[in-house]
Amino acid sequence: MAEKFQRLQDLLRGYGSCLVAYSGGVDSVFLARVAHDVLGVRALAAIADSPSLPRRELAEALALAEQFKFPVRVVRTKEFENPDYLANPNNRCYFCKHELFTELAPLAKAEGFAVIAYGENASDVGDFRPGAQAATEFQVRAPLKEAGLTKADIRACSAQLGLPTADKPQMACLSSRLPYGEAVTPEKLRMIEEAEYVLRDLGFYDVRVRHHELHPRPTAPAPAASVDTLLLRTSDFGLRTSPCLARIEVGPAELRKFLEDGVVQRVAAALKKIGYAHVTLDLQGYRRGSVNEAMPKPAAAGPQ
């Protein structure tokens, strides 16, 4: 791991200057910190702000930059003006990253940063990651991957550097909670964000709230309950024309906690207030890329 870390430092030093695509997650915080340590004022972190980024994540990312004294710039991205992104195809991440790099490329040029870098790491090799195509098109570098640093390496190095993100759970943008083909809207993302706050405030670590629109099919028979899902029905269905279902994923080790001490009732009541007609618990628990499970093989799962 020490050799990989040295390789990362050498790569960054070789850039001369670097603009880091920053999100506040494990990888980008580590990359931004090391880039600043190596390059000083010749490194800048830039975070994309849009409805797909939870407000708490933005605040925490900016607070971390202030705590560890590396500069950060907030860039407003416009993927929500792109109908290709809003249609939510299975390569949605390509359109998001393309928009991000479209904003970062002129910033890097205007302020004299030789390289744009982002936080793809060696553990991501083989995953289904459409955003990597956009990175290739814009010649964005992935120094963590090039140095051979895996996610476990990055967490270990982050701990050595005193970064609180060393044990931060994996995150992905809020749009990843929607099934492919279901339109992305700010309203849906707001509901997801608030629902996940409920779970995190109750102390759950690995959390995803998958948002499903329930489209009425009057001629079809009522669907049978899934063997993989515990259905927690709410009693009042007068809130929405098209009711929504929340499919909650928590870490497998946290499933028992969800079913104890009245958590079921508290979560169902809170998510009903947010606007969900049904609240379900996925009995398989959180696993990387469950949104990709309906995709044809051999596409691998990314951290959705």
N, C-alpha and C positions, 0 to 999 in steps of 0.2 A: 504493500500500500504506500509506503514511503517513496518508492521509486515512481509510482504513478503520480503521486502528489508533486514530486519534483518535475516530472514530465509536464504536468499541467502548468506549473510555474514557468517552465522554459517556453512552452507554447505561447503563453500570454506575453511573456517578455519579448518573444519574437514578433508579436503583432505590432509592437511599438505603441499602439493606442487601441482602445476597444470600447465599443458601445454594447452593453449587456442587456439583452431582453430579460426583464426582471418581472417576477410575479409574486414574490414573497413565499414561494414554496421551497422545499428542501434543496433542490438543485440550484435554483437561480440565486437564492440567498448565499449559498456557498460560493458559487461562481462570482457573484458581485463582490463578495468580501475578498476573495483571493485576487481578483483582478485589481481591486483597489490597493491591496497590500503590495502587489508587484508593480503596478503602473502609476499609482498615486493619482494625480489630477488628470492623467491621460486615460483614465477609465471613468465611464459614466453608466449608471443603471437607468433604464427607462421602463416604466410600467404602463401597460395599456389599460385605460379605464373605459368600461362600457357596462351595460346592464348584466353581462354574463359574469362579472366579477363581484362577489359578495362585498358589501360595504365593510364588514369587519376585516376581510382579507386585505382590502386596500389600506385601511387604517393600520393594521399590524405590519404590513410591508413597509409603509412609510416610517413607522416607529422603529423598526429594526434598522433601517438605513440610518436614521438619526442616532440610534444607540451605538452602532458600529462605525459611524462617521464616514460612510461612503455616500457620495452624492447620488440623488435619484431625480429623474424628471418624469412627470405624469403626462402621458400622451393620450389624447382622446381618439379612439379608433371608431370607424364608421361601418363595421360589419353589419350593423342593423339596418343599413341603407342598401344592403346587397340582397336581392331576392334569392340568389343562389344559396346564401348562408341561411336565410330565413326559412327556406324550403326544407332544411335539415336533411340533406342526403347523407349517405354513409361516409362521404369525404368532406363533411362540414368543416372539419378542422383545417382542411387546406385553405378554405376561403377566409377563415379567421386569421391564420398565420400569414396568408398573402396580404391581408389588410394591415396586419401589424408591421410586416417588413416594408410595405409600401409607405408607411409613416416613418419608420426608422431610417430607411435608406437616405432620404434627403436631410434628415437630422444629422446623421453621421457625416455626410458630405459637407454640410454647412459648418459643422464644428470641428472638422478635421480628424475624425476617428477613422482609422485605417480599416478596422474590422468590426463587423457586427457578429456577436456570439449569442448562442442560446443554450438552454440547459439540458438538451438531450444527453443521455449518459449511456454507458456500455450495456446496462441492463435493458435498454429500450430496443436493442438490436433484435429484429425478428418480430417485434410487435406491429400491429396495424396502426400506423402513424401517418395519416395523409399530410399532416403539417410539415413533415420532413421534405416533401416534394417542394413546397413553397420555399423552404430554407435553401434547398439546392438551387432553385431558380434565382434566388437573390444572393447566392454565394455566401450564405450565412454559415459561420463555423460552429462546430459542436466540440469545443475543447475537452469537455468532460469525457465524451465518448472517445475522442482521439487519444486521450491519455490512458484509456482503458479503465476509468473509474466506474465501478458499479454503484447501484443505489446503496448497497451496504457499505461500500467504501466511503461514499459521500457522507452518510450518516456518521460513520466513525470519525472521519476527518472533521466534520462539523462539531462533534462533541469535543475534540481536541482543541478546536478554535474557540470553544465556549459559545457556540451559536445555539440558541434555544430551539431552532428548527431541527436539530439532530434527531429528535423523536417526534417531529410533527407528522400527523397522518398524511397520506397521499391525498392530493386535491386535484380536481379537474374543474373546468369552467362549468357554470350552472347549466349551460345548454346541453351538456352531456347527460343530463338526467332525463331528457326527452327521448322517446323511441325515434329511430330514424324514420323520416317521412312525416312526422308530426311537426307542424309549423312552430318555429321559435318565436315567442312574443315576450316583451318585457313583463307583461302581467303574469305569465306562467313562471318566469324566472323569479319574480318577486315572491310568489307563493312558495316555490321551492326553497328559496333563501330563508324565508321566515320559518318554514317547517324544519329545516335543518338546524336552525338556531334552537328550536325547541329541544331537539335531541341532544345537541352539544351542551346546552345549559343544564341538562339532566346528567351530564357526565359521560356520555357515550363518545368513544374515540373514533372508530371507523364508522362513518355515517354517509349514507346516500338516501335521498328521497326521490325515487323515480316517479315522474309525473305522467299519468295516462289519462287522456281524454276518453270518456265513455260515450261513444257514438250510438244513438238509439237504432235498433234494428227491429221494428215492430213485428215483422213477419217471422223472425227467427225464434226458436225456443230459448228459454232462459238458460244461460250457460251453467254448467256444473262447476262447483267450487274446485279450485286447483289443489292437488295434494301438496304442492310446494308452498301454499299460502295460507296463513291464518287470517281470516277476514274479521275485521272489527267494524261492524256496521254502525253508522251514525243514524239517528232516528228522523232527522228532518231533511227533506230533499227539496225544499223550496228555494234554494239559494241560487242555482245556476240553470240556464237552459240546457247546457251540455255538462253534465256532472263530471267531476274529476276524481280519479282514484290516486291515492298516494301509496306507492309500494316501498316500504321502508326496508333498507338493508343496514344492519349493524354487524360488527365483527362477530364471527361465529362464537367466540368466547363470551360475547356480551348478550347473547340471546336469552340466557337464563335471567339476567338482570332485567331485561325488557319485560319479562313475564311475572316479575315479583313486585311487591310493595305498591300495587296500584298504578304502576307506570303505564300499563295498557290503557287504563281509563283516562289518565292525565293527557297522554299523547293524543288519543282519539278526540278528546274534547278540544284540545288546543288546535289540532289540524282542522277540525270542523269550523272553528272560528275563522281560520285563514281562508276557508272556502272549499275544502275537500268534502265530497259527499261520502266517500268510502276511504277507510284507512286500513292498509294491509301490512302484515309483516312477512317478508320473504324468509322462509325457514331455512334456506341455504345460506343466509347471511351475506355480508359484503364479500365480493370477490372482484378482482380487477376485470374491468371490461364486460360486465354482465350485459350491458346494452348491446354488445357485439354478438351475443350468443345466438341471436336469430339470423345472423349473417351466414351466407354459405361458407363452408370450409374451403381452403385452409386458412382463411384470414385469422390472424392471432389477435388476442385482446390487448388493448392498451389500457392505461390507467384512467378509465372513465368513471 
